[in-house]
Amino acid sequence: MTTFYLDYENGNDSNDGSTWANAWKTITSGATAARIAPGDTIRIAKSPAPSSLGCTAVWTNLSKTVTLTTAQTTTIELCETAWTGAGDTTASTSITNKQGTYAELLTFDASPQASILQAYKATGTLNLSSYQKISFWMRVQDPALSVNQLKICLCSDTAGATPVDTFLLPAVPTQTYRWLPVTLSRVGGGNLGTSIQSIALYTDTSAPAANFVMYLDDIIACTTNGLNLQSLISKNSAEQGGTEGWYGIKNIDGVTVNLDNGTNDDATTGRGYSGTTETVTTYKRETIKTTLAASNTAVVQEVMDSGTTGNNIQFQGGYDTGTSNQTGETFFDGLNGFGYGLQLSSKSYITVNYLNFSRYYGGINIVSTCTYNTFTTISNLNNNTANGVYMNVGNVNNIFTTVSNANNNGFSGVAVNYGGFNTFTTVSNANNNGSSGITISNNANNIFTTVSNANNNYISGIYLNNSSGNTFTTISNIKNNPVGIYLTGSNNRIKSLSTSGNTNCGIYNDGTNYLFDSIIGDTTETGQTDYLNHRLFSHNNDNTAGNHWIFSDGGTINAQATTRHTASGIAWTLTPTSTRISTYPLDFKVAKIACAANALVTVKIWMIKGHATNVVGKLVCRGGQIAGVTSDVTATKASDTSWEELTITFTPTEVGIVEIEVWGIYSAGTSTVTVDDMTISQA
């Protein structure tokens, strides 16, 4: 059982990993299967701690905008109008953008030349002497961009002819077709110019390939340690933990900071922030930037070996390389929204702790039968193109102790697909995602102990798709989604629930599912697909003892003590609506009877209607359940609003069990059928 050390920014995979001075660089090529063994611990260097912006900011629930009290940057060029093309390049604007309405589109010809001006734009006079860097969005269309091919210059004239500050563009993989936030220091260091008149794009010592295409947007000046487009922003001051999540930045223009979802979301899309509206001190956090991936499915880092029972291989983030204490967290950042930040494929008995993943295609990717793995504290999975964490194909018996702030991802914060028997102890803040906060698909028997805050997602807070037997002990604060919880599948149980402010309904149910002690505070409590006769059973609805409801399409059934035949106990009321006509009655099973053969069965129940003719009420034993009862046996309530005892009789010719039902049928308007005091006898 050996401790190894990994430092992505200062390590080298050719090292032996024995000390911080000899740390590996990557999980994939450093912590190889040949180097690690069951029981080993890999300590991973932390990313920088949060730092205050030195000002407060207004955070507004359901808004994409955070408004600073003091600007941290200066806008150089918003790319809303076309630059002037020069050299080998034509310049125009495009509606593919990260800020405003347009972005700058630069198209090179078939024979680009090195070391010449390609395009420029007058900026007006800017004193940028308090800044050391620029930050901007770029998008390489095709082919790849290599180092020493392009540079941005800030110039002292209006035509881009006299560079003052030069910034070398990084290499970008081929065919990214994806926006990338870039922050660059001035070549040679130092502060930027005092009288900048234009911005220009030059080729460097070599030129891009023929017909190279790129976009630029939202070019700003920033300080060495200040807010920039690669930063994450939050209310959270804690280096480790904290309740507020971290957010990628879509654009910055003066005091206005817009929050991003996926990196390819344009200026008008995304979900923004979900939380308390307030003006508070605001913080930024810088991340550890991993190698840019070139496709969705590229694996950026991968666990290479499995542990054994009682001997997990541990990947522990957040270590201070000076003290070797676990004082922080490790934020890995893909920047361009491609690749999987961390993949486990057919791995078991792995522990992952204090590792966070931003701006990948998927943050954590768990595939191909991974079992008995433990994810202890994962505090941020944000701004990934697809999911924060994704489990797919045969993954069972994995434990997620704490997953927090799976926010602003393109699809879901947490997605579990084709597997089961996984345990999530705490999931807090699965907000602002492009699909749902939590998605369980084709999955069974997972346990969620506590889920809080699955808000402002595009489809639902929690979505169970064709999934059964899952248990949620407590779900709280499911707000501002179209649907709070979307259930398809059966025998899912939610033991405590609160929802409110969901626009379509609190719960959409297609299946037979169960709620306990739930408060559905939405204007429309439930929705269902018509003509499937699915049921949502709510025990102690509104968290009120004895307030039991059954929700179905076209009607409800509830226990109540107001309208009763006798003065004790409860009665049950059926309320059919317009789809519940005679061919599709609202049916309520009121008894199961163990029958002897060849003996008359008598069933009686008291019934009253809320309106004499708007509804029809029946007592029914369906035919075909048992030999001797081939057709439905029914008794129909008279067309009045008085209590009436209905009676049916039948004689089975075999031993067996039959179900007795009450039907409520819509006739001319919505009203009620109430039943009480049932008696059953057999001769």
C-alpha positions in Angstrom: 0.0 0.0 0.0 2.0 2.9 -1.4 1.4 6.6 -1.6 2.1 8.3 -4.9 2.0 12.0 -6.0 0.5 13.6 -9.1 0.8 17.2 -10.1 -0.7 18.0 -13.5 0.9 21.4 -13.8 4.4 20.6 -12.5 4.7 16.8 -12.8 6.2 14.5 -15.4 4.9 11.1 -16.3 8.4 9.8 -16.7 8.9 10.4 -12.9 8.4 7.6 -10.4 5.7 9.5 -8.5 7.4 8.9 -5.1 7.4 12.5 -3.9 6.0 15.9 -5.0 9.4 16.6 -6.5 9.0 13.4 -8.6 5.3 13.7 -9.2 3.5 12.2 -12.1 1.6 14.6 -14.4 -1.5 12.6 -15.5 -3.7 9.8 -14.1 -3.5 7.9 -17.4 0.2 7.9 -18.1 1.5 8.4 -14.6 -0.7 6.1 -12.5 -0.4 3.2 -15.0 -1.5 -0.3 -14.2 2.1 -1.4 -14.0 2.9 1.3 -11.4 -0.1 1.1 -9.0 -1.7 -1.7 -7.1 -4.7 -2.4 -4.8 -4.6 -0.3 -1.6 -2.4 2.5 -3.1 -3.2 6.2 -2.7 -2.5 8.8 -5.4 -2.4 12.3 -3.9 -3.2 14.9 -6.5 -2.1 18.5 -6.3 -4.9 21.0 -5.6 -5.9 23.9 -7.9 -5.7 27.5 -6.7 -7.9 28.6 -3.9 -10.8 31.1 -4.5 -9.9 34.7 -4.4 -12.2 37.7 -3.9 -12.9 40.0 -6.8 -12.6 42.9 -4.3 -16.2 43.9 -4.9 -19.8 42.7 -4.4 -22.1 41.5 -7.2 -25.8 41.1 -7.7 -26.8 37.5 -8.1 -30.4 37.0 -9.3 -32.4 33.8 -9.2 -33.1 32.5 -12.7 -30.9 35.1 -14.3 -28.0 34.6 -16.6 -26.4 37.8 -15.5 -24.2 38.6 -12.5 -23.7 42.4 -12.1 -20.5 43.5 -10.5 -20.3 46.7 -8.5 -16.9 47.4 -9.9 -15.6 46.3 -13.4 -12.7 43.9 -13.3 -11.8 44.1 -17.0 -11.9 46.5 -19.9 -13.6 45.7 -23.1 -11.3 45.9 -26.1 -13.5 44.6 -28.9 -17.0 43.0 -28.8 -16.9 41.9 -32.5 -20.3 43.3 -33.3 -19.2 44.8 -36.6 -16.7 43.4 -39.1 -13.0 44.0 -39.0 -11.1 45.1 -42.1 -9.5 42.1 -43.9 -5.9 42.4 -45.0 -3.1 40.1 -46.3 -4.6 36.7 -47.0 -7.8 37.1 -45.0 -11.4 38.3 -45.5 -13.3 39.5 -42.4 -17.0 39.5 -41.7 -19.5 38.9 -38.9 -21.4 35.7 -38.0 -24.3 34.9 -35.7 -22.3 32.1 -34.1 -21.3 34.1 -31.0 -20.5 34.2 -27.3 -21.5 37.8 -26.7 -24.0 40.2 -28.2 -25.4 39.4 -31.6 -22.3 38.7 -33.8 -18.8 37.3 -33.7 -15.8 38.1 -36.0 -15.4 35.5 -38.8 -11.9 35.4 -40.4 -11.4 33.3 -43.5 -7.9 32.7 -45.0 -7.2 32.1 -48.6 -5.5 29.1 -50.2 -2.0 30.4 -49.7 -1.6 32.2 -46.3 1.7 33.9 -45.8 3.7 34.2 -42.6 4.4 37.4 -40.6 1.9 39.7 -42.2 -1.2 41.6 -41.0 -4.4 39.6 -41.7 -7.2 41.8 -40.2 -7.7 44.8 -37.9 -10.3 46.9 -36.2 -10.1 50.4 -34.7 -11.0 50.3 -31.0 -11.0 53.9 -30.0 -8.4 55.1 -27.6 -7.8 52.7 -24.7 -5.5 53.1 -21.8 -4.8 49.5 -20.8 -1.7 50.1 -18.6 -3.3 48.5 -15.5 -3.7 45.2 -17.3 -1.2 42.4 -18.2 -3.4 40.0 -20.2 -6.1 39.7 -22.7 -8.9 37.1 -22.7 -11.3 36.2 -25.5 -13.3 33.4 -27.2 -12.0 31.8 -30.3 -13.4 29.0 -32.5 -11.2 27.1 -35.0 -13.4 25.7 -37.7 -10.9 23.6 -39.7 -8.1 22.7 -40.0 -6.0 22.7 -36.8 -4.1 25.7 -35.5 -0.5 25.1 -34.5 1.8 27.2 -32.3 3.6 30.1 -33.9 1.0 30.5 -36.6 -1.2 33.4 -35.4 -0.9 36.3 -33.0 -3.1 39.1 -31.8 -1.6 42.6 -31.5 -2.8 45.7 -29.8 -1.6 48.7 -31.8 -1.0 52.4 -31.4 -2.5 53.3 -34.7 -6.0 52.8 -36.1 -5.0 50.4 -38.9 -3.2 47.7 -37.0 0.2 48.7 -38.4 2.1 49.5 -35.2 1.9 46.7 -32.7 2.5 47.6 -29.0 1.4 44.4 -27.3 1.7 41.0 -28.8 -0.1 37.7 -27.8 0.7 34.3 -29.3 -2.3 32.1 -30.0 -2.2 28.6 -28.7 -2.4 25.4 -30.7 -6.0 24.2 -31.1 -6.9 20.6 -32.3 -8.3 20.0 -35.7 -12.1 20.2 -36.4 -13.0 21.4 -32.9 -15.9 23.4 -34.3 -16.2 24.6 -30.7 -15.7 27.9 -28.8 -12.6 28.0 -26.6 -12.0 30.6 -23.9 -8.4 31.9 -24.1 -6.4 34.0 -21.7 -2.9 35.1 -22.8 -0.1 37.1 -21.3 1.7 39.8 -23.2 4.9 38.5 -24.9 7.7 39.7 -22.7 5.4 40.3 -19.8 4.6 43.7 -18.3 1.6 46.0 -18.6 -0.3 46.7 -21.7 -0.1 50.0 -23.7 -1.4 53.3 -22.6 -2.8 54.5 -25.9 -4.2 51.6 -27.9 -6.0 52.5 -31.1 -6.7 49.2 -32.8 -6.6 45.4 -32.5 -5.0 43.3 -35.2 -4.5 39.7 -36.2 -1.1 38.8 -37.7 0.3 35.5 -38.9 3.4 34.6 -36.9 6.6 32.9 -38.1 4.5 30.4 -40.0 1.0 30.6 -41.4 -2.2 28.5 -40.9 -3.1 25.9 -43.5 -5.0 26.7 -46.7 -8.5 28.0 -46.2 -8.2 28.2 -42.4 -11.3 29.6 -40.7 -11.6 31.0 -37.2 -14.0 33.2 -35.1 -13.2 35.7 -32.4 -15.5 37.3 -29.8 -15.6 39.3 -26.6 -12.0 40.4 -26.4 -11.2 42.0 -23.0 -8.1 43.2 -21.1 -7.5 41.6 -17.7 -5.0 41.5 -14.9 -2.5 38.7 -14.1 -4.5 37.4 -11.2 -7.9 38.9 -12.1 -11.2 37.7 -13.5 -11.0 36.4 -17.1 -13.0 34.2 -19.4 -11.3 31.0 -18.2 -12.2 31.8 -14.6 -15.0 30.2 -12.7 -17.2 32.6 -10.6 -19.2 32.0 -7.4 -20.4 33.3 -4.1 -18.3 30.6 -2.6 -15.2 31.6 -0.6 -14.3 28.1 0.7 -11.3 26.4 -0.7 -12.8 23.1 0.2 -16.6 22.5 0.1 -19.1 25.3 0.5 -22.8 25.3 -0.6 -22.6 27.5 -3.7 -21.4 26.1 -7.0 -18.9 27.5 -9.4 -19.9 28.7 -12.9 -18.2 29.1 -16.2 -18.4 32.5 -17.8 -20.1 33.2 -21.2 -18.9 36.8 -21.6 -17.8 39.8 -19.7 -18.6 43.4 -20.7 -17.7 45.9 -18.0 -19.7 45.1 -14.8 -21.8 42.5 -16.6 -20.8 38.9 -16.4 -23.0 36.3 -18.1 -23.0 32.7 -17.0 -22.5 29.9 -19.4 -23.7 26.4 -19.9 -21.8 24.4 -22.5 -18.9 26.2 -24.3 -20.8 26.1 -27.6 -23.9 27.8 -26.2 -24.3 31.2 -27.9 -25.0 34.5 -26.2 -28.8 33.9 -25.9 -28.9 30.3 -24.6 -28.1 28.7 -21.3 -29.9 28.5 -18.0 -28.1 31.0 -15.8 -28.1 30.8 -11.9 -30.5 29.2 -9.5 -30.3 30.3 -5.9 -30.8 33.3 -3.5 -31.2 36.7 -5.0 -28.7 38.9 -3.2 -25.8 41.3 -3.4 -22.7 39.6 -1.9 -18.9 39.5 -2.1 -18.0 37.4 -5.2 -15.1 35.2 -5.9 -13.2 33.7 -8.8 -11.4 30.4 -9.1 -8.8 29.3 -11.6 -8.6 25.7 -12.7 -6.0 23.2 -13.9 -6.2 23.2 -17.7 -5.8 19.7 -19.2 -4.7 19.0 -22.8 -7.4 20.2 -25.2 -9.4 17.2 -26.5 -10.3 17.0 -30.2 -13.6 15.1 -30.0 -16.5 14.3 -27.7 -15.3 10.8 -27.0 -11.7 11.5 -26.4 -10.6 10.3 -22.9 -8.5 13.1 -21.2 -7.6 11.1 -18.1 -8.5 7.4 -17.3 -8.1 5.2 -14.3 -5.9 2.3 -15.4 -6.2 -0.4 -12.7 -8.7 -1.8 -10.2 -8.5 -2.4 -6.5 -9.8 -5.3 -4.6 -12.3 -5.8 -1.7 -11.1 -3.7 1.2 -8.2 -2.4 -0.8 -9.5 0.4 -3.0 -7.1 2.4 -5.2 -7.6 6.0 -4.0 -7.4 9.1 -6.2 -7.4 11.9 -3.6 -7.5 15.5 -4.9 -6.9 18.7 -3.1 -3.4 18.3 -1.8 -1.1 21.2 -0.9 2.3 20.3 -2.4 4.1 22.2 0.3 2.5 20.7 3.4 1.1 17.5 1.8 -2.2 18.2 3.6 -5.5 17.8 1.8 -6.6 21.5 2.3 -8.3 22.2 -1.0 -9.8 20.6 -4.1 -8.6 19.8 -7.6 -10.6 21.5 -10.5 -9.7 20.0 -13.8 -10.8 22.0 -16.8 -11.2 20.9 -20.5 -11.9 24.4 -21.6 -13.4 23.6 -25.0 -16.2 21.2 -24.0 -14.6 18.1 -25.6 -13.5 14.8 -24.1 -14.2 13.0 -20.8 -12.4 14.6 -17.8 -12.1 11.3 -16.0 -13.1 7.8 -17.3 -13.5 4.5 -15.4 -14.0 1.6 -17.8 -14.5 -1.9 -16.3 -12.9 -0.8 -13.1 -13.8 -1.8 -9.5 -12.8 -0.8 -6.0 -11.7 2.7 -6.9 -12.1 5.8 -4.6 -12.3 9.3 -6.1 -12.3 12.3 -3.7 -12.1 16.1 -4.2 -11.7 15.9 -8.0 -14.0 18.2 -10.0 -14.5 18.6 -13.7 -15.5 21.5 -15.8 -16.0 22.2 -19.5 -15.5 18.7 -20.9 -18.0 16.7 -23.0 -18.6 14.7 -19.8 -17.0 15.3 -16.4 -16.9 11.8 -15.1 -17.6 8.9 -17.4 -18.3 5.5 -15.9 -18.8 2.7 -18.5 -18.6 -1.0 -19.2 -19.5 -2.7 -15.8 -17.8 -0.6 -13.1 -18.6 -1.9 -9.7 -18.0 -1.2 -6.0 -16.4 2.2 -6.7 -16.7 5.1 -4.2 -17.0 8.7 -5.1 -16.6 10.4 -1.7 -16.8 14.2 -2.3 -17.3 15.5 -5.8 -18.2 19.2 -5.2 -18.4 20.6 -8.8 -19.3 19.1 -12.2 -20.2 22.2 -14.1 -20.5 23.5 -17.7 -19.8 20.1 -19.4 -21.3 19.7 -22.9 -23.3 16.6 -21.9 -23.3 15.4 -18.3 -21.6 16.1 -15.1 -21.3 12.4 -14.2 -22.5 9.6 -16.5 -22.8 5.9 -15.8 -23.6 3.6 -18.6 -23.9 -0.2 -19.2 -23.9 -2.6 -16.3 -22.6 -0.3 -13.6 -23.8 -1.6 -10.2 -23.1 -1.2 -6.5 -21.2 2.1 -6.8 -21.4 4.6 -4.0 -21.6 8.4 -4.4 -21.3 9.8 -0.9 -21.6 13.5 -1.9 -22.2 15.0 -5.3 -22.7 18.8 -5.1 -23.2 21.5 -7.8 -23.7 19.4 -10.9 -24.9 22.6 -12.5 -25.1 24.2 -16.0 -24.3 21.1 -18.0 -25.7 20.5 -21.5 -27.8 17.5 -20.6 -27.9 16.3 -17.0 -26.0 16.9 -13.8 -26.1 13.3 -12.9 -27.1 10.6 -15.5 -27.4 6.9 -14.7 -28.1 4.6 -17.6 -28.5 0.7 -17.8 -27.4 -0.6 -14.4 -28.7 -0.5 -10.9 -28.2 -0.9 -7.2 -26.1 2.2 -6.9 -26.2 4.4 -3.8 -26.2 8.2 -3.8 -26.1 9.5 -0.2 -26.3 13.2 -1.0 -26.9 15.1 -4.2 -27.2 18.8 -3.7 -27.6 21.4 -6.4 -28.3 19.8 -9.8 -29.5 23.1 -11.3 -29.6 24.9 -14.7 -28.9 21.8 -16.8 -30.0 21.5 -20.4 -32.1 18.4 -19.8 -32.7 17.4 -16.2 -30.8 17.7 -12.9 -30.8 13.9 -12.4 -31.6 11.4 -15.1 -32.2 7.7 -14.3 -32.7 5.7 -17.5 -33.4 2.0 -17.9 -32.1 1.5 -14.4 -33.4 -0.2 -11.3 -33.1 -0.3 -7.6 -30.8 2.7 -7.0 -31.0 4.4 -3.6 -30.9 8.2 -3.2 -30.9 9.2 0.4 -31.0 13.0 0.1 -31.6 15.1 -3.0 -31.9 18.9 -2.6 -32.2 21.7 -5.2 -32.8 20.3 -8.6 -34.0 23.6 -10.1 -34.2 25.6 -13.3 -33.5 22.6 -15.5 -34.8 22.6 -19.1 -37.1 19.5 -18.8 -37.3 18.4 -15.1 -35.6 18.4 -11.8 -35.5 14.6 -11.7 -36.3 12.3 -14.7 -36.8 8.5 -14.3 -37.1 7.1 -17.7 -38.3 3.5 -18.0 -36.8 2.8 -14.5 -38.3 0.9 -11.7 -37.7 0.1 -8.0 -35.7 3.2 -7.3 -36.0 4.7 -3.8 -35.6 8.4 -2.7 -35.6 9.0 1.0 -35.8 12.8 0.8 -36.2 15.1 -2.2 -36.5 18.8 -1.3 -36.7 22.1 -3.2 -37.5 21.0 -6.7 -38.4 24.3 -8.3 -38.7 26.3 -11.5 -38.5 23.4 -13.9 -41.2 22.6 -16.5 -41.8 19.4 -14.5 -40.5 18.8 -11.0 -40.2 15.0 -11.2 -40.8 13.0 -14.4 -41.6 9.3 -13.7 -41.8 6.6 -16.3 -41.5 3.1 -14.9 -43.0 1.5 -11.8 -42.5 0.8 -8.1 -40.4 3.9 -7.6 -40.7 5.3 -4.1 -40.2 8.8 -2.8 -40.5 8.9 1.0 -40.4 12.7 1.4 -40.9 15.4 -1.2 -41.3 19.1 -1.7 -41.8 20.8 -5.0 -43.0 24.3 -6.1 -43.0 26.7 -9.0 -42.7 24.1 -11.7 -44.6 25.4 -14.7 -46.3 22.3 -16.1 -46.7 20.2 -13.0 -45.0 19.0 -9.9 -44.9 15.3 -10.9 -45.5 13.7 -14.3 -46.3 10.0 -13.8 -46.4 7.2 -16.4 -46.4 4.0 -14.3 -47.4 2.9 -10.8 -45.3 4.9 -8.3 -45.5 5.9 -4.7 -45.1 9.1 -2.7 -45.0 9.5 1.1 -45.3 12.6 3.2 -45.0 14.8 0.1 -45.8 18.5 -0.5 -46.5 19.2 -4.1 -46.8 23.0 -4.0 -47.3 23.5 -7.8 -50.4 25.0 -9.3 -50.8 21.8 -11.3 -49.8 18.9 -9.0 -49.6 16.0 -11.5 -49.7 15.1 -15.1 -50.1 11.8 -16.9 -50.5 10.4 -20.4 -54.1 9.8 -21.2 -55.7 6.4 -21.6 -52.8 4.5 -19.8 -54.6 4.3 -16.4 -51.3 4.8 -14.6 -51.4 5.5 -10.9 -49.4 7.7 -8.5 -50.2 6.9 -4.9 -49.5 9.6 -2.4 -49.6 8.6 1.3 -50.1 11.6 3.6 -50.2 14.0 0.7 -49.3 17.6 1.6 -47.5 16.0 4.5 -50.8 15.6 6.3 -51.7 12.4 8.1 -54.6 10.5 6.6 -54.6 12.7 3.4 -54.2 9.9 0.9 -54.5 10.5 -2.9 -54.3 8.4 -6.0 -53.6 10.5 -9.1 -54.4 9.2 -12.6 -55.1 10.5 -16.0 -58.6 11.9 -16.2 -59.3 11.8 -12.5 -58.3 11.5 -8.8 -59.2 9.3 -5.9 -58.7 10.5 -2.4 -59.5 9.6 1.2 -61.5 12.2 3.1 -63.5 12.5 6.3 -66.0 15.2 5.2 -68.5 13.2 3.2 -69.1 9.9 5.0 -71.9 7.4 5.4 -71.1 6.8 9.1 -69.4 9.2 11.6 -66.1 7.3 12.0 -63.1 6.7 9.8 -62.7 7.9 6.2 -64.5 7.5 2.9 -63.0 7.4 -0.6 -64.0 9.9 -3.3 -63.5 9.4 -7.0 -63.5 12.5 -9.3 -63.6 11.5 -12.9 -63.0 14.1 -15.6 -64.0 14.2 -19.3 -61.8 11.3 -20.6 -63.2 8.9 -18.0 -66.4 7.9 -20.0 -68.2 4.6 -19.9 -65.6 2.9 -22.0 -62.7 4.1 -19.8 -64.0 4.5 -16.3 -62.0 5.8 -13.4 -61.6 2.5 -11.5 -60.7 2.0 -7.8 -60.0 -1.4 -6.4 -61.7 -1.6 -3.0 -61.3 -5.3 -2.1 -59.8 -8.7 -2.9 -61.9 -11.6 -1.9 -60.7 -15.2 -1.4 -63.6 -17.2 -2.7 -64.7 -20.8 -2.1 -66.2 -22.8 -5.0 -69.9 -23.0 -5.6 -70.9 -20.6 -2.9 -72.8 -17.3 -3.4 -70.7 -14.1 -2.8 -72.5 -10.9 -1.7 -70.7 -7.6 -1.8 -72.4 -4.3 -0.6 -71.1 -0.8 -0.4 -72.7 2.6 0.3 -72.3 5.2 -2.4 -73.2 8.9 -2.9 -72.7 11.2 -5.8 -71.9 14.9 -5.8 -74.3 15.5 -8.7 -77.3 13.5 -9.7 -76.5 13.2 -13.4 -73.1 14.6 -14.1 -71.4 11.3 -13.0 -72.2 7.6 -12.9 -71.1 5.4 -10.0 -70.9 1.6 -10.1 -69.9 -1.3 -8.0 -68.2 -3.9 -10.2 -66.8 -7.4 -10.2 -65.1 -7.8 -13.6 -65.9 -10.9 -15.5 -63.2 -13.4 -16.4 -61.3 -13.3 -13.1 -62.6 -16.7 -11.9 -64.6 -19.6 -13.3 -68.3 -19.1 -13.0 -68.1 -15.3 -13.4 -67.7 -14.8 -17.1 -69.2 -11.3 -17.5 -69.0 -8.1 -15.4 -71.4 -8.1 -12.4 -72.4 -4.5 -11.7 -74.7 -2.3 -9.6 -75.3 1.3 -10.6 -76.1 4.2 -8.3 -79.4 5.9 -8.8 -79.5 9.4 -10.4 -79.7 11.3 -7.1 -77.4 12.7 -4.4 -78.5 10.5 -1.6 -76.6 7.6 0.1 -77.5 4.3 -1.4 -76.3 0.8 -0.6 -75.3 -1.0 -3.8 -75.3 -4.9 -3.9 -73.7 -7.4 -6.3 -73.8 -11.2 -6.1 -71.9 -13.9 -8.0 -71.1 -17.6 -7.6 -67.6 -18.8 -8.5 -67.3 -22.4 -9.6 -63.6 -22.7 -8.4 -61.5 -21.6 -5.5 -59.7 -18.3 -6.2 -59.4 -14.6 -5.7 -61.4 -11.8 -7.2 -61.0 -8.0 -7.1 -63.9 -5.7 -6.5 -63.9 -2.2 -8.0 -65.8 1.0 -7.8 -66.1 3.0 -11.0 -66.6 6.7 -11.5 -67.8 7.7 -14.9 -68.0 11.2 -16.4 -71.4 11.8 -17.9 -72.2 15.5 -18.3 -69.8 17.3 -16.0 -67.1 16.9 -13.4 -68.4 15.7 -10.0 -67.7 13.0 -7.4 -68.5 9.5 -6.5 -67.9 8.6 -2.8 -68.0 5.2 -1.2 -68.0 4.0 2.4 -68.9 1.1 4.7 -68.4 -2.1 2.6 -69.6 -5.6 3.6 -68.6 -8.9 2.1 -70.1 -12.3 2.7 -70.1 -15.8 1.2 -72.8 -18.4 1.7 
